[in-house]
Amino acid sequence: MILARLKYFLDLNNLLDGAQYGFRRGHGTTDQVLYMCQKIRDAQNNKPTNHSMAVFLEMSKAFDRVWNHKLIIKLHEYGRINGRALVWIHDFLGRRAIRVKYNNSLSDNCKISQGVPQGSVLAYSFHHLSDCY
């Protein structure tokens, strides 16, 4: 329910670039590679210099660096998400802990106050909103 509402909001407000293929239904890495190849061919056929350039960026620990407080404010003010949905998101992001197991030893719980849970279906949308808007 939360994901559907968030995706509807992102689509309604055109907050996802048309060239954004990751984490979107019906868009895969193959589509992105084909899109890039077509753009390179177009540039080679239409430019007198026949040069193309591509830049690839990897964001280190991108999901770990989301500032949750700022994200909650954005969801409320910009995204018009409020009430129980906003409380649920706040709890989802803020009530997490990790433990480390090494051999037969298990650490105490360590509270995590920032970042979004990787592997969650909401992680990309939260990261995108936090980072871009």
N, C-alpha and C positions, 0 to 999 in steps of 0.2 A: 504494500500500500504506500509506504513512504517513498520507495523507489519510483513507482508509477507517478506519484505526485511531483516528485523532483524532476523526472524526465519530461513530464508535461510542461512544467515551468521553464525548463531549459529550452525546449523546442518552441514554446509559445513566444518566448522573448529572444529567439535567435541567438542564444548564448553559446552555441556550439558551432564552430567553424565548419563549413562544408567539406573541408579537407581533413577533418578530424575523423579518423577511422577506428582508432582504438576504443574499446569499451562501448561500442555502439552496435546494436542489433542490425544485422544486414550489411555491416561494413567490416571487412577483414583486412589482414595484412596483404593478402593477394591483391585486393582492390587498390590499396595504397601503392604497391609496387607498380601495378599497371598504370595508375594515374601519373606517377612520377615518370615512368618510361614515355608515356604519351607527351608529357610536358617537355621532356628533353628532346624528343623527335620534333615537336612543334618549334622549339627554339632553334634547332639545327636547320630546319627547313625555311624559317622565316627571318633569321638574323644574318646579316652579312658576315659577322665574325664566326658564326657557328660554334659559339661557346655556351656551355651550361655549367651551373654550379649547384651543388646540393650541400646543405648543412644539416648534420644530425646531432641532436643534443640528448644527453642522458642526464637526468636530474637525480643526483645522488640522494638517497633517503627522502625522496619527495613526499611520500605518504607519512613519514615520521615527522615532517616539519610543518604540518598543518597546525595553525594556531586555532585551537578549538573555540576559544572565547570569541575571536573575531568571526569565525564561521557561524556561530550561533547568532551573532548580531546581524550578519549579512542575510542569513536565512529569514530572520524576523523582519528586518527593515526592507531589504531589497526583494526577498523572495516571498514575502507575505505569508510565511509559514509561522503559525502560532498555536496556542492552546496545547492540547495533549500531544500533538505531533512534535512540537518544538521541545516539550519536556522529555518525550521519548528519545529524541535525537541527542539532547543534552546528556541524558543518562547513558545512552549507548556509547557516546564518546568519552564521558568522564568517569564511568565506573568500571574501569578495566585494570587488571593487574597481570603481572607476568611472574613466572618462577623459572629458575634455571636448574636443570638436572644434569649433573656431571658424575658419571659412574653411578655409585649408589647414594650420592649426596643430593639433597634437594634444598634449594635456597628458600628463604622466606619470601612471601609475596612482596612485590614491589609495585606500587601504584603508578600507572601511566596517566599523565595529565595532558599530554599533547599527542597529535597525530591521529590518523584514522586507521581502523583495523584493516590490514592488508588481507585480501581475499574476500572481504565483504563486498556484496553487490553495490553498496552505497559508496565505497571508498573513492572510486574515480570521480563521481559527481561531486562529492564533498571536496576533494582535492581541487577540482577544476574551479568550483565556486570560490574557494578560499584563495586560490592563487591568481585567478584572472579577473575577478570582479570585486 
